[in-house]
Amino acid sequence: MLIGIEWDEAKNTLNKADHGLSFEAAQYVFADPERIERFDRSENNTSQEERLQTIGMVDKVVFVVYTERGNSKRIIMARKADKAERRS
């Protein structure tokens, strides 16, 4: 695990089943110096916490939603980037 990256293991299990990508693999998006980050303003963000999206390379282009908690990044969801996201 990269330092400063965390996640809920139950959510990781669900994410692997739903999206075929583990948080263990997805965490390496933060090591991509070319990654793109933006605030999550999607309708799926119904929580009160500020969420961010990042798109970058981890063997393939991935899309990760996360939040910052103190000095850590907590992964909420990860999946292969769709066609439009890969072009951004």
Phi and psi in degrees as GROMACS dihedral restraints (atoms count N, CA, C in turn):
[ dihedral_restraints ]
;  ai    aj    ak    al  type     phi  dphi    fc
    3     4     5     6     1   -69.0    20    10
    4     5     6     7     1   147.0    20    10
    6     7     8     9     1   -66.9    20    10
    7     8     9    10     1   133.4    20    10
    9    10    11    12     1    87.3    20    10
   10    11    12    13     1     4.7    20    10
   12    13    14    15     1  -114.7    20    10
   13    14    15    16     1   132.1    20    10
   15    16    17    18     1  -142.6    20    10
   16    17    18    19     1   168.0    20    10
   18    19    20    21     1  -165.4    20    10
   19    20    21    22     1   166.3    20    10
   21    22    23    24     1   -88.1    20    10
   22    23    24    25     1   126.0    20    10
   24    25    26    27     1   -65.6    20    10
   25    26    27    28     1   -35.1    20    10
   27    28    29    30     1   -65.0    20    10
   28    29    30    31     1   -40.5    20    10
   30    31    32    33     1   -67.5    20    10
   31    32    33    34     1   -35.5    20    10
   33    34    35    36     1   -61.2    20    10
   34    35    36    37     1   -44.6    20    10
   36    37    38    39     1   -61.0    20    10
   37    38    39    40     1   -44.9    20    10
   39    40    41    42     1   -64.3    20    10
   40    41    42    43     1   -41.2    20    10
   42    43    44    45     1   -62.8    20    10
   43    44    45    46     1   -41.3    20    10
   45    46    47    48     1   -61.6    20    10
   46    47    48    49     1   -41.4    20    10
   48    49    50    51     1   -68.4    20    10
   49    50    51    52     1   -41.3    20    10
   51    52    53    54     1   -77.8    20    10
   52    53    54    55     1   -38.5    20    10
   54    55    56    57     1  -121.6    20    10
   55    56    57    58     1    -6.1    20    10
   57    58    59    60     1    70.0    20    10
   58    59    60    61     1    20.8    20    10
   60    61    62    63     1  -136.5    20    10
   61    62    63    64     1   125.8    20    10
   63    64    65    66     1   -84.6    20    10
   64    65    66    67     1   154.8    20    10
   66    67    68    69     1   -68.6    20    10
   67    68    69    70     1   -27.8    20    10
   69    70    71    72     1   -59.1    20    10
   70    71    72    73     1   -41.0    20    10
   72    73    74    75     1   -77.9    20    10
   73    74    75    76     1   -43.6    20    10
   75    76    77    78     1   -62.6    20    10
   76    77    78    79     1   -27.3    20    10
   78    79    80    81     1   -59.1    20    10
   79    80    81    82     1   -24.1    20    10
   81    82    83    84     1   -73.8    20    10
   82    83    84    85     1    -6.3    20    10
   84    85    86    87     1   -60.3    20    10
   85    86    87    88     1   -29.9    20    10
   87    88    89    90     1   -72.8    20    10
   88    89    90    91     1   -12.8    20    10
   90    91    92    93     1   -89.8    20    10
   91    92    93    94     1    -6.7    20    10
   93    94    95    96     1   -81.6    20    10
   94    95    96    97     1   111.3    20    10
   96    97    98    99     1   -67.9    20    10
   97    98    99   100     1   -15.1    20    10
   99   100   101   102     1   -97.2    20    10
  100   101   102   103     1     5.6    20    10
  102   103   104   105     1   -63.6    20    10
  103   104   105   106     1   156.0    20    10
  105   106   107   108     1  -111.4    20    10
  106   107   108   109     1   133.5    20    10
  108   109   110   111     1  -124.2    20    10
  109   110   111   112     1   146.3    20    10
  111   112   113   114     1  -154.9    20    10
  112   113   114   115     1   160.8    20    10
  114   115   116   117     1   -69.9    20    10
  115   116   117   118     1   144.6    20    10
  117   118   119   120     1   -85.1    20    10
  118   119   120   121     1   103.3    20    10
  120   121   122   123     1  -108.4    20    10
  121   122   123   124     1    17.8    20    10
  123   124   125   126     1   -72.5    20    10
  124   125   126   127     1   158.9    20    10
  126   127   128   129     1   -68.0    20    10
  127   128   129   130     1   -15.9    20    10
  129   130   131   132     1   -73.3    20    10
  130   131   132   133     1   -17.4    20    10
  132   133   134   135     1   -86.0    20    10
  133   134   135   136     1    88.4    20    10
  135   136   137   138     1   -99.4    20    10
  136   137   138   139     1    -0.7    20    10
  138   139   140   141     1   -80.8    20    10
  139   140   141   142     1   167.7    20    10
  141   142   143   144     1   -86.8    20    10
  142   143   144   145     1   -10.3    20    10
  144   145   146   147     1   -83.8    20    10
  145   146   147   148     1   150.6    20    10
  147   148   149   150     1   -75.4    20    10
  148   149   150   151     1   125.6    20    10
  150   151   152   153     1  -115.7    20    10
  151   152   153   154     1   152.2    20    10
  153   154   155   156     1  -125.7    20    10
  154   155   156   157     1   156.2    20    10
  156   157   158   159     1  -117.7    20    10
  157   158   159   160     1   143.2    20    10
  159   160   161   162     1  -135.9    20    10
  160   161   162   163     1   143.3    20    10
  162   163   164   165     1  -125.5    20    10
  163   164   165   166     1   127.0    20    10
  165   166   167   168     1  -165.8    20    10
  166   167   168   169     1  -176.9    20    10
  168   169   170   171     1   -93.5    20    10
  169   170   171   172     1   131.1    20    10
  171   172   173   174     1  -143.6    20    10
  172   173   174   175     1    80.7    20    10
  174   175   176   177     1    67.0    20    10
  175   176   177   178     1   -33.7    20    10
  177   178   179   180     1  -144.2    20    10
  178   179   180   181     1   172.5    20    10
  180   181   182   183     1   -78.6    20    10
  181   182   183   184     1   126.7    20    10
  183   184   185   186     1  -121.3    20    10
  184   185   186   187     1   156.4    20    10
  186   187   188   189     1  -119.3    20    10
  187   188   189   190     1   122.4    20    10
  189   190   191   192     1  -127.7    20    10
  190   191   192   193     1   133.7    20    10
  192   193   194   195     1  -105.8    20    10
  193   194   195   196     1   134.6    20    10
  195   196   197   198     1  -150.1    20    10
  196   197   198   199     1   168.6    20    10
  198   199   200   201     1  -129.9    20    10
  199   200   201   202     1   156.4    20    10
  201   202   203   204     1   -99.7    20    10
  202   203   204   205     1   129.1    20    10
  204   205   206   207     1  -127.1    20    10
  205   206   207   208     1   104.6    20    10
  207   208   209   210     1    63.4    20    10
  208   209   210   211     1  -124.4    20    10
  210   211   212   213     1   -95.1    20    10
  211   212   213   214     1     8.6    20    10
  213   214   215   216     1  -110.6    20    10
  214   215   216   217     1   154.9    20    10
  216   217   218   219     1  -106.3    20    10
  217   218   219   220     1   125.8    20    10
  219   220   221   222     1  -108.7    20    10
  220   221   222   223     1   115.0    20    10
  222   223   224   225     1   -72.7    20    10
  223   224   225   226     1   132.1    20    10
  225   226   227   228     1  -106.6    20    10
  226   227   228   229     1   -39.6    20    10
  228   229   230   231     1  -155.4    20    10
  229   230   231   232     1   147.7    20    10
  231   232   233   234     1  -148.0    20    10
  232   233   234   235     1   140.4    20    10
  234   235   236   237     1  -157.6    20    10
  235   236   237   238     1   168.4    20    10
  237   238   239   240     1   -65.0    20    10
  238   239   240   241     1   137.5    20    10
  240   241   242   243     1   -66.8    20    10
  241   242   243   244     1   141.3    20    10
  243   244   245   246     1   -80.0    20    10
  244   245   246   247     1   176.1    20    10
  246   247   248   249     1   -57.1    20    10
  247   248   249   250     1   -45.7    20    10
  249   250   251   252     1   -64.2    20    10
  250   251   252   253     1   -40.2    20    10
  252   253   254   255     1   -67.3    20    10
  253   254   255   256     1   -36.2    20    10
  255   256   257   258     1   -65.9    20    10
  256   257   258   259     1   -25.6    20    10
  258   259   260   261     1   -84.0    20    10
  259   260   261   262     1   -14.7    20    10
